[in-house]
Each structure stands twice: as structure tokens, then as C-alpha cells.
Amino acid sequence: MTRIAGWLRIPAALSWRALYRLAAVIAWLLRRVVRFRVTVVRANLKRCFPEMDAATRERVIVRHYREMTGAVLEMFKLATLTEQELRERVVLINPEVLHAELQAGRHAMVLSAHQGNWEWLLQRIALEYRPFICAYKPPRSARFERDLLALRSRFGAQMVPAKGLLRALLRTRGPHVAGLAADQMPRSSPSRVWLPFLGQRTAFYPGPAEIAARYGYGAWFLAIQRVSDGHYEVEFQPIAAFSEKLDPTEFTRRYAARVEAQLQRAPSDWAWGHRRWKLESPEGQPMDEAL
């Protein structure tokens, strides 16, 4: 097992009560003092939920900063969480659907979004299914990447830079699970799928759809719901059966619809500070004029 860096263990030593008190303080500082991306968060919510009145939107913003800060601090707890604690804190509602695929000798793909605690979600999936090959975007700092990979690999996840995911999957023998977070803006991708999402014309990566269709992966969306601080439930929602071989537009449309349904249910629980609509649509109209 790779050694966890000492600096990651410092916040992990906090009690749960102290951790969430600290999260509340940091969230307040980020929102009220530092004003970290508050303008972006507010503009994104306004454009995606135009029916939301100003008072409701401000309550969502307050909750958003609290939830995102809590999720970041929860990530550090991975340094000391036991397998049993992780199973109790991230409950898989219907894990049998993927077990059935693997037992039938088929590959499976799970797609997530930046909702809830996606870092805990990754670890919980790795704990349940082996092998689990998960794509990630390398940070700029090599040292930070090394320390983060040690944390992310603690429960058996095989972390692979996104650009090398396909090669890693093709090298893996036997049934396996591939994991991707597919809701980010495809800034560097040479091809994109454009779809209506939260009322906006939005670009998505076509890669998950292309891999699933070409190599016969069944695909599921990991719908994660925050039950309370430090407790989540995850439902596997179908996107495509291994035999469907959907075109990228239909596959991605199904994925986007799943993400949108989650956001309609819990609008605060997404990475709203991301400039998601920075790209221009094929028609040439700027997509982030409000930002």
C-alpha cells in the first residue's frame, strides 16, 4: 500500500463534529470574505434556474459553499477511514446490477458528475468491484498528484490519466469496471457533443459513448444523494445496455438527463464555481455572456 502523505493526515485527525464546524467556517470565509467565485456561482444558478427567486437562490448559494467545503474536508478523511466505515457512509442501493454484468463476463462503465462527494464515491466503487479503472485529470503539481493518487488508490482503484484510459482498458484482461466523471467542459477535446442541458446549449465529451459502443460496455450513471453530513446513498441508473451501441449524441443525452434530474432535486449540490459554459456553440454564439 502506498504511504499517505503526512499533510493529508492532519485534517483526517479531526473528529467528525470538528470537521463540519471547520467546514462551516471555511465556507463562510470563502463566500463572504474571499468571495471565491461567488459571481460565477450566482450567474450560473441564475441562468440555469431562471424561475428561482433571488432569496431562494441566495439560500442555495449558502448551502452550496457549505456542501462543497464539507466534501473537500471529507476527502481527507480517506486517509484514516476503514473499509467498514466507508461502506456505512456511502451506501450502494442496487450494487447487484453491476455484479450481474461482471458475472456474465461483460465490462461495465459508470459515469458520475461532480455532485455530493465524488471522491468517496470513487473509493466506494473501488471497494465493491475489482478491477476498477478510473480516469482522472492530472493536476499541475507532480507532488500533489503523487500524494492525491496515494489517497485515491487506497481502496484499490486503478487511477489512469484520462488521455490514457482507453489504452489501460484494452490492457485489462477479463470483466472490469471503468469510471469517469463526464460533466466537465471538454476544453481540449477535438470533438464534442452539443446538447441542451439546464436550459443551455452545452458541450460534452463524446469519449464515454464511443468507448461504450465500440468495446461493448454497459453504462450506468451513479446518482449520489446526500442523506446527511458524511452520509450518502448511490443508485445505479441505466444509460445503455452493452448491446445497444448508441451513437454519441443519444448516449450523452441520456447521461445529461440523469445529471440534470439530480440537479433539479438538489440544486446546491454541484460544482457551480466551474465556468461550464465558456465554450462557444457551433452557431458561434458565446455561451457564457453572463460570466
C-alpha positions as a printed Julia matrix, in Angstrom:
291×3 Matrix{Float64}:
   0.0     0.0     0.0
   1.29    3.47   -0.94
   2.12    5.62    2.06
  -0.3     8.5     2.7
   1.49   11.87    2.98
   1.6    13.35    6.47
  -0.1    16.61    5.49
  -3.15   14.65    4.34
  -3.43   13.02    7.76
  -3.64   16.31    9.67
  -7.24   17.21    8.74
  -8.11   13.48    8.85
  -7.35   13.56   12.59
 -10.26   15.92   13.25
 -13.38   14.5    14.85
 -16.44   14.5    12.6
 -18.03   17.25   14.69
 -14.92   19.42   14.46
 -14.6    18.74   10.75
 -18.08   20.08    9.95
 -17.65   23.06   12.23
 -14.45   23.87   10.37
 -16.25   23.37    7.05
 -18.9    25.92    8.07
 -16.23   28.49    8.97
 -14.25   27.97    5.75
 -17.43   28.1     3.67
 -18.37   31.44    5.26
 -14.91   32.85    4.64
 -14.9    31.72    1.0
 -18.34   33.18    0.37
 -18.31   36.36    2.43
 -14.64   37.38    2.8
 -12.62   35.88   -0.05
 -15.67   35.95   -2.37
 -14.26   32.9    -4.12
 -16.14   32.57   -7.44
 -19.33   33.9    -5.88
 -20.11   35.88   -9.04
 -19.68   32.77  -11.18
 -21.81   30.61   -8.87
 -24.61   33.18   -8.75
 -24.58   33.75  -12.53
 -24.62   30.02  -13.28
 -27.57   29.43  -10.95
 -29.45   32.4   -12.38
 -29.08   31.23  -15.96
 -29.91   27.57  -15.2
 -32.79   28.22  -12.78
 -34.39   31.45  -14.07
 -37.6    30.64  -12.19
 -35.75   30.7    -8.86
 -36.34   33.93   -6.93
 -33.39   35.88   -5.5
 -33.95   34.84   -1.89
 -34.11   31.15   -2.78
 -31.03   31.48   -4.96
 -29.04   33.01   -2.08
 -30.08   30.14    0.2
 -28.9    27.68   -2.44
 -25.56   29.52   -2.68
 -25.05   29.37    1.09
 -25.8    25.65    1.1
 -23.59   25.08   -1.94
 -20.49   26.51   -0.26
 -21.19   24.54    2.88
 -21.65   21.26    0.99
 -18.64   21.68   -1.28
 -16.36   22.64    1.62
 -17.62   19.69    3.63
 -16.95   17.34    0.72
 -13.36   18.58    0.4
 -12.66   18.05    4.09
 -14.36   14.65    3.95
 -11.88   13.69    1.23
  -9.02   13.99    3.71
 -10.8    11.51    5.97
  -9.99    8.86    3.37
  -6.53    8.73    4.96
  -7.99    7.06    8.06
 -11.41    5.66    7.04
 -11.77    1.91    7.36
 -13.49   -0.23    4.75
 -16.44   -0.76    7.08
 -16.82    2.97    7.74
 -16.78    3.7     4.03
 -19.44    1.06    3.36
 -21.63    2.54    6.08
 -21.19    6.13    4.95
 -21.66    5.5     1.21
 -24.49    3.02    0.76
 -24.99    1.44   -2.67
 -28.71    0.9    -3.17
 -28.57   -1.59   -6.05
 -24.98   -2.85   -6.47
 -26.22   -6.16   -7.83
 -26.76   -4.68  -11.31
 -23.01   -4.37  -11.9
 -22.22   -7.65  -10.17
 -24.55   -9.35  -12.65
 -22.69   -7.77  -15.59
 -19.29   -8.87  -14.31
 -20.51  -12.38  -13.5
 -21.84  -12.62  -17.06
 -18.36  -11.82  -18.37
 -19.2    -8.29  -19.53
 -17.49   -4.96  -18.91
 -19.33   -2.1   -17.2
 -18.91    1.66  -17.3
 -20.01    4.0   -14.51
 -20.38    7.73  -15.12
 -20.52   10.25  -12.32
 -20.78   14.03  -12.02
 -19.26   16.5    -9.58
 -22.08   16.08   -7.11
 -22.11   15.02   -3.48
 -18.73   13.6    -2.52
 -17.34   12.23   -5.77
 -14.05   11.27   -4.09
 -15.81    8.99   -1.59
 -17.95    7.67   -4.43
 -14.83    6.63   -6.35
 -13.47    4.79   -3.32
 -16.76    3.06   -2.61
 -16.98    1.74   -6.17
 -13.38    0.53   -5.96
 -14.24   -1.3    -2.75
 -17.19   -3.05   -4.37
 -15.81   -4.03   -7.79
 -12.42   -5.23   -8.97
 -10.73   -4.31  -11.16
 -11.92   -0.7   -11.24
 -10.08    1.58  -13.67
 -10.87    5.24  -13.18
  -9.91    8.23  -15.32
  -8.64   11.43  -13.7
  -7.31   14.8   -14.81
  -3.71   15.22  -13.57
  -3.09   18.38  -11.53
  -0.24   20.69  -12.46
   1.85   19.83   -9.4
   3.6    16.46   -9.67
   3.99   16.23   -5.9
   0.3    16.98   -5.28
  -0.61   14.41   -7.93
   1.53   11.77   -6.2
   0.0    12.47   -2.79
  -3.54   12.56   -4.16
  -3.06    9.32   -6.09
  -1.95    7.58   -2.9
  -5.21    8.67   -1.27
  -7.36    7.8    -4.27
  -5.79    4.36   -4.69
  -6.12    3.34   -1.05
  -9.1     1.03   -1.62
  -7.9    -0.48   -4.88
  -8.86    1.99   -7.59
  -6.53    1.94  -10.58
  -6.19    5.63  -11.41
  -5.29    6.46  -15.01
  -4.84    9.89  -16.66
  -7.89   10.5   -18.85
  -5.86   10.54  -22.07
  -4.53    7.07  -21.3
  -7.82    5.5   -20.21
  -8.55    3.58  -23.41
  -5.07    2.04  -23.5
  -5.45    0.96  -19.88
  -8.85   -0.6   -20.54
  -7.58   -2.52  -23.56
  -4.71   -3.9   -21.47
  -7.08   -5.14  -18.75
  -7.99   -8.78  -19.13
 -11.39  -10.06  -18.13
 -14.53   -8.22  -16.98
 -13.89   -4.9   -15.29
 -15.48   -1.58  -14.39
 -14.42    1.71  -15.98
 -15.19    5.0   -14.23
 -15.4     8.57  -15.5
 -16.71   11.93  -14.32
 -18.17   13.25  -17.57
 -19.77   16.59  -16.68
 -16.76   18.87  -17.13
 -16.26   21.22  -20.04
 -14.39   19.46  -22.9
 -11.87   22.23  -23.37
  -9.14   20.17  -25.07
 -11.27   17.55  -26.81
 -11.09   17.71  -30.65
 -14.75   16.59  -30.88
 -17.76   17.49  -28.76
 -21.4    16.6   -28.34
 -23.65   19.65  -28.04
 -26.9    19.2   -26.13
 -29.47   21.25  -24.23
 -28.6    20.98  -20.53
 -30.21   23.04  -17.78
 -31.66   25.27  -20.49
 -28.23   25.95  -22.03
 -26.61   24.62  -25.17
 -23.78   22.65  -23.59
 -20.73   20.73  -24.82
 -19.9    17.25  -23.51
 -17.12   14.74  -24.08
 -18.03   12.07  -26.68
 -15.38    9.66  -25.35
 -17.53    7.64  -22.91
 -20.14    6.98  -25.6
 -17.51    5.98  -28.15
 -15.78    3.57  -25.78
 -19.07    2.01  -24.66
 -20.31    1.46  -28.23
 -17.06    0.23  -29.74
 -15.96   -2.09  -26.94
 -19.31   -3.3   -25.62
 -19.65   -1.64  -22.21
 -22.97   -1.38  -20.46
 -23.19    2.05  -18.86
 -24.75    3.38  -15.66
 -25.0     6.78  -14.02
 -24.02    6.96  -10.35
 -26.8     9.05   -8.8
 -25.41   10.1    -5.45
 -27.67   11.72   -2.87
 -26.52   13.47    0.3
 -28.51   11.96    3.19
 -26.77   13.96    5.92
 -23.26   15.21    6.71
 -20.89   12.39    5.87
 -23.6    10.0     4.65
 -24.62    9.29    1.06
 -26.75    6.89   -0.96
 -25.92    5.83   -4.51
 -28.27    4.41   -7.11
 -27.06    2.83  -10.35
 -29.28    4.31  -13.08
 -29.03    2.72  -16.55
 -27.75    4.71  -19.51
 -27.12    1.99  -22.1
 -27.03   -1.79  -22.23
 -23.84   -3.38  -23.57
 -25.66   -4.44  -26.75
 -27.24   -1.06  -27.59
 -24.19    0.61  -29.16
 -25.78    4.06  -29.05
 -24.45    6.94  -31.1
 -22.62    9.58  -29.02
 -25.49   12.07  -29.12
 -28.13    9.68  -27.73
 -25.76    8.17  -25.16
 -24.69   11.59  -23.91
 -28.27   12.87  -23.94
 -29.24   10.08  -21.54
 -26.28   10.88  -19.29
 -27.01   14.61  -19.3
 -30.66   13.95  -18.46
 -29.6    11.92  -15.42
 -27.32   14.69  -14.18
 -29.97   17.33  -14.75
 -32.57   15.33  -12.81
 -30.17   15.22   -9.86
 -29.62   18.97  -10.01
 -33.33   19.68  -10.16
 -33.69   17.66   -6.97
 -30.67   19.15   -5.16
 -29.58   22.36   -6.97
 -26.92   23.28   -4.4
 -25.03   20.02   -4.82
 -22.87   20.63   -7.9
 -19.6    22.4    -8.7
 -21.24   25.69   -9.72
 -17.95   27.59   -9.49
 -16.85   25.92  -12.73
 -17.16   28.14  -15.83
 -19.11   25.4   -17.54
 -20.45   27.48  -20.46
 -17.23   29.16  -21.53
 -17.1    27.47  -24.94
 -18.88   28.85  -27.97
 -21.6    26.82  -29.63
 -21.24   25.71  -33.28
 -23.53   28.58  -34.25
 -20.83   30.94  -32.96
 -22.85   32.44  -30.12
 -20.94   32.97  -26.87
 -22.29   30.68  -24.17
 -21.12   32.49  -21.04
 -22.03   36.13  -21.72
 -23.35   36.49  -18.16
 -19.97   35.44  -16.74
